Amino acid sequence: MRKVIYLLVISFAATIIACESRTYEEISENTPVILPVKYTTDIKPIIDNNCIGCHSAGSFKPLATYDQAKNNIDGILDRIQRANGDPQKMPKGGSLSATQINTFIKWKADGLTEN
């Protein structure tokens, strides 16, 4: 009888663990961006950490300022959303996370605000 109870408890615990109620967005990196996105607090840190090495002031397609990022948003979105392996995908040698890409998309949708 003890073995049966033990097996039932183990089965119940395994079922509870296997049936988590978190959504895909909660367990993945593809989290929707809900709050308003602003250049200074949200976009600039992504650019500084992933883009500025090649796109600094004075370089080809600089992204060092708000105006430069704002004026190039369509190109940025095109390049960061390209498939892995595409030679024009940015950043070179890597990829932004889905959440970072969603942040750029939301920034454009929010009107490309600076502060």
C-alpha contacts under 8 A as a table, 3 or more apart, distances in Angstrom:
res1	aa1	res2	aa2	distance
1	M	4	V	5.21
1	M	5	I	6.43
2	R	5	I	5.15
2	R	6	Y	5.99
3	K	6	Y	4.98
3	K	7	L	6.07
4	V	7	L	5.15
4	V	8	L	6.16
5	I	8	L	5.03
5	I	9	V	6.17
6	Y	9	V	5.21
6	Y	10	I	6.24
7	L	10	I	5.12
7	L	11	S	5.98
8	L	11	S	5.04
8	L	12	F	6.00
9	V	12	F	5.10
9	V	13	A	6.13
10	I	13	A	5.14
10	I	14	A	6.13
11	S	14	A	5.14
11	S	15	T	6.13
12	F	15	T	5.09
12	F	16	I	6.23
13	A	16	I	5.16
13	A	17	I	6.23
14	A	17	I	5.18
14	A	18	A	6.06
15	T	18	A	5.11
15	T	19	C	6.12
16	I	19	C	5.28
16	I	20	E	6.98
17	I	20	E	6.14
22	R	26	E	5.98
22	R	27	I	6.82
23	T	26	E	5.20
23	T	27	I	6.58
24	Y	27	I	5.37
24	Y	28	S	5.87
25	E	28	S	5.24
25	E	29	E	7.00
25	E	30	N	5.74
25	E	31	T	5.02
25	E	32	P	7.26
26	E	29	E	7.83
26	E	31	T	6.81
28	S	31	T	6.82
29	E	97	S	7.03
29	E	98	A	6.13
29	E	99	T	6.13
30	N	97	S	7.74
30	N	98	A	4.92
30	N	99	T	5.31
30	N	102	N	7.95
31	T	98	A	7.40
31	T	99	T	5.57
31	T	102	N	7.93
32	P	99	T	6.89
32	P	102	N	6.68
33	V	99	T	7.25
33	V	102	N	6.42
33	V	103	T	6.17
33	V	106	K	6.82
36	P	106	K	7.57
36	P	107	W	7.41
36	P	110	D	6.55
37	V	41	T	7.80
37	V	42	D	6.11
37	V	43	I	7.68
37	V	103	T	6.79
37	V	106	K	6.38
37	V	107	W	4.94
37	V	110	D	6.73
37	V	112	L	7.98
37	V	113	T	7.42
38	K	41	T	5.78
38	K	42	D	5.58
38	K	43	I	6.62
38	K	107	W	6.42
38	K	112	L	6.97
38	K	113	T	5.22
38	K	114	E	5.38
38	K	115	N	5.57
39	Y	42	D	5.52
39	Y	43	I	4.58
39	Y	44	K	5.65
39	Y	66	Y	6.77
39	Y	107	W	7.55
39	Y	112	L	7.15
39	Y	113	T	6.19
39	Y	114	E	4.64
39	Y	115	N	6.33
40	T	43	I	6.30
40	T	44	K	5.41
40	T	45	P	7.64
40	T	66	Y	7.95
40	T	114	E	5.98
40	T	115	N	5.75
41	T	44	K	6.64
41	T	45	P	7.05
41	T	115	N	7.40
42	D	45	P	6.16
42	D	46	I	7.05
42	D	103	T	7.46
43	I	46	I	5.34
43	I	47	I	6.32
43	I	103	T	7.36
43	I	104	F	6.88
43	I	107	W	7.86
44	K	47	I	5.05
44	K	48	D	5.92
44	K	66	Y	7.88
45	P	48	D	5.00
45	P	49	N	6.10
46	I	49	N	5.27
46	I	50	N	5.96
46	I	51	C	7.61
46	I	100	Q	7.27
47	I	50	N	5.26
47	I	51	C	4.83
47	I	52	I	5.96
47	I	63	L	7.42
48	D	51	C	6.04
48	D	52	I	5.17
48	D	53	G	7.86
49	N	52	I	6.97
50	N	53	G	7.22
50	N	91	P	6.56
50	N	96	L	7.82
51	C	54	C	6.02
51	C	55	H	5.83
51	C	56	S	7.98
51	C	63	L	7.58
51	C	91	P	6.35
52	I	55	H	4.59
52	I	56	S	4.84
52	I	62	P	7.82
52	I	63	L	6.70
52	I	64	A	6.65
53	G	56	S	6.25
54	C	59	S	7.10
55	H	59	S	5.65
55	H	60	F	6.51
55	H	61	K	6.00
55	H	62	P	4.36
55	H	63	L	5.40
55	H	64	A	6.94
56	S	59	S	5.57
56	S	62	P	5.13
56	S	63	L	6.19
56	S	64	A	5.42
57	A	62	P	5.26
57	A	63	L	7.11
57	A	64	A	5.58
58	G	62	P	6.41
59	S	62	P	5.35
62	P	68	Q	6.56
63	L	66	Y	7.64
63	L	68	Q	5.11
63	L	69	A	5.13
64	A	68	Q	6.64
64	A	69	A	7.36
65	T	68	Q	5.25
65	T	69	A	6.34
66	Y	69	A	5.27
66	Y	70	K	5.98
66	Y	114	E	6.81
67	D	70	K	5.00
67	D	71	N	5.87
68	Q	71	N	5.24
68	Q	72	N	6.17
69	A	72	N	5.21
69	A	73	I	5.91
69	A	76	I	8.00
70	K	73	I	5.30
70	K	112	L	6.45
71	N	74	D	7.99
72	N	75	G	5.40
72	N	76	I	6.12
73	I	76	I	4.95
73	I	77	L	6.04
73	I	108	K	7.36
74	D	77	L	5.19
74	D	78	D	6.13
75	G	78	D	5.01
75	G	79	R	6.13
76	I	79	R	5.26
76	I	80	I	6.06
77	L	80	I	5.40
77	L	81	Q	6.06
77	L	101	I	7.72
77	L	104	F	7.11
77	L	105	I	7.17
78	D	81	Q	5.60
78	D	82	R	6.51
79	R	82	R	5.53
79	R	88	Q	6.38
79	R	89	K	4.92
79	R	90	M	5.25
79	R	91	P	7.98
80	I	89	K	5.87
80	I	90	M	5.00
80	I	91	P	6.87
80	I	95	S	7.16
80	I	96	L	6.95
80	I	101	I	6.90
81	Q	89	K	7.29
81	Q	101	I	7.24
82	R	86	D	6.50
82	R	88	Q	7.55
82	R	89	K	5.26
82	R	90	M	7.81
83	A	86	D	5.70
83	A	89	K	6.93
84	N	89	K	6.95
84	N	95	S	7.81
85	G	89	K	7.46
86	D	89	K	5.41
88	Q	92	K	7.95
89	K	92	K	6.54
89	K	95	S	7.90
90	M	93	G	7.77
90	M	94	G	7.18
90	M	95	S	6.58
91	P	94	G	5.60
91	P	95	S	5.78
91	P	96	L	7.26
92	K	95	S	7.61
96	L	100	Q	5.91
96	L	101	I	6.35
97	S	100	Q	5.15
97	S	101	I	6.33
98	A	101	I	5.09
98	A	102	N	6.05
99	T	102	N	4.94
99	T	103	T	6.12
100	Q	103	T	4.95
100	Q	104	F	6.61
101	I	104	F	5.27
101	I	105	I	6.39
102	N	105	I	4.97
102	N	106	K	6.01
103	T	106	K	5.10
103	T	107	W	6.04
104	F	107	W	5.00
104	F	108	K	6.43
105	I	108	K	5.37
105	I	109	A	6.32
106	K	109	A	4.86
106	K	110	D	5.90
107	W	110	D	5.06
107	W	111	G	6.48
107	W	112	L	5.25
107	W	113	T	7.22
108	K	111	G	5.29
108	K	112	L	4.98
109	A	112	L	7.31
110	D	113	T	7.02
